Every structure is written in C-alpha cells, then in structure tokens.
Amino acid sequence: MMAMLTLLSTHTEEVVAMAALTVRGLDDETKARLRVRAAQNGRSMEAEVRAILQDSLAEQPTFGGLGTRIHERFAAEG
C-alpha cells in the first residue's frame, strides 16, 4: 500500500512563505514508526516530519580542509 504524506510549512517574519512537500512511496512500516515517534513527542505526523527535517538540515559548523585547520592552528603565532 502506498502511503502519501503532504506537508505545509510556514515561516513567520515579515513575509510568510509556505512550502508543500508530498512524499510518495512511503512504506507502511516507516509510516507507522513516524506515527509512534510523533505521538511520543506529542506532535502530529506533519509536525514530526517538519521537526525531523529542521533538525537534520540545521546549519552545522564547517571544519574546513587540512590547510584551513593548519592555518587556524598557527595563525596566533604569526
């Protein structure tokens, strides 16, 4: 059975932006795990997917390559 999930997200600043995302082909086991995880966190499935996406795509610090790390290490010494 094909599960379908539609998401609507809003960002509140001066301008309200809305995006819709449809996930097709989500297997029943994944959908069931999502439903359980959402319930454990006191959220709807839609809110849970939104939280998962926001957490996984949150800006992560960049560490640069080897040259950058060497430069940063010795920059204080001149």
C-alpha atoms as one frame of an Amber mdcrd trajectory, in Angstrom:
protein
   0.000   0.000   0.000   1.400   3.397  -0.923   1.349   5.989   1.826   1.221
   9.664   0.955   2.195  12.490   3.262   1.673  16.166   2.476   3.448  18.847
   4.478   2.774  22.552   4.733   5.296  24.758   6.464   5.244  28.424   7.347
   7.965  30.818   8.385   6.906  33.916  10.259   8.979  37.015   9.731   7.843
  39.952   7.663   6.867  37.646   4.814   5.037  34.364   5.237   6.455  31.669
   2.999   4.644  28.396   2.534   6.030  25.245   1.026   4.288  21.963   0.300
   6.036  18.636   0.061   4.473  15.335  -0.905   6.273  12.102  -0.072   5.128
   9.183  -2.205   6.022   5.543  -1.794   6.479   5.691   1.976   6.211   2.109
   3.189   3.741   1.204   5.913   6.468   0.350   8.451   8.113   3.778   8.102
   4.749   5.498   8.350   3.930   3.506  11.489   7.294   4.393  13.084   6.711
   8.046  12.217   3.252   7.925  13.797   4.697   6.399  17.008   7.571   8.899
  17.146   5.151  11.791  16.643   2.927  10.518  19.452   5.935  10.120  21.772
   6.857  13.750  21.111   3.269  14.992  21.421   3.136  16.156  17.804   1.153
  15.420  14.686   2.863  13.392  11.985   3.214  16.553   9.924   4.853  18.440
  12.800   7.150  15.481  13.468   8.346  15.350   9.866   8.895  19.110   9.956
  10.976  18.751  13.154  12.988  15.881  11.668  13.760  17.906   8.545  14.649
  21.037  10.521  16.936  19.098  12.872  18.676  17.147  10.147  19.166  20.181
   7.912  20.132  22.646  10.637  23.280  24.549   9.839  26.253  22.600  11.056
  29.664  24.098  11.697  32.142  23.661   8.895  35.583  22.484   9.814  37.349
  23.196   6.537  40.069  21.148   4.983  43.516  20.286   6.267  45.027  23.556
   5.020  42.393  25.606   6.824  42.933  23.715  10.069  46.746  24.154   9.845
  46.323  27.869   9.147  43.963  28.302  12.112  46.298  26.394  14.415  49.341
  28.557  13.670  47.635  31.907  12.926  48.020  33.096  16.526  51.780  32.519
  16.395  52.168  34.731  13.353
